[in-house]
Amino acid sequence: MRKVIAATLIAASLMLSACNTVKGLGRDIESVGEAGDKAI
């Protein structure tokens, strides 16, 4: 039972960290696009 709980917690933490990474990547891409618009 403890192994199942530990595996679930690890999986949940990985999913949350991946979600934050995708959000950060989206923000970076958006900022590059805005910088390109200002340069033109």
QUIHURA-V435163 format. One record per pair of residues at least 4 apart in sequence whose C-alpha atoms are under 8 Angstrom apart, sorted by the first residue. I is the first residue (numbers start at 1). J is the second residue. D is the distance in whole Angstrom. If there is no record, write none. Layout:
BEGIN
i: [I I]
j: [J J]
d: [D D]
END
This chain:
BEGIN
i: [1 2 3 4 5 6 7 8 9 10 11 12 13 14 15 16 17 18 19 20 21 22 23 24 25 26 27 28 29 30 31 32 33 34 35 36]
j: [5 6 7 8 9 10 11 12 13 14 15 16 17 18 19 20 21 22 23 24 25 26 27 28 29 30 31 32 33 34 35 36 37 38 39 40]
d: [6 6 6 6 6 6 6 6 6 6 6 6 6 6 6 6 6 6 6 6 6 6 6 6 6 6 6 6 6 6 6 6 6 6 6 6]
END
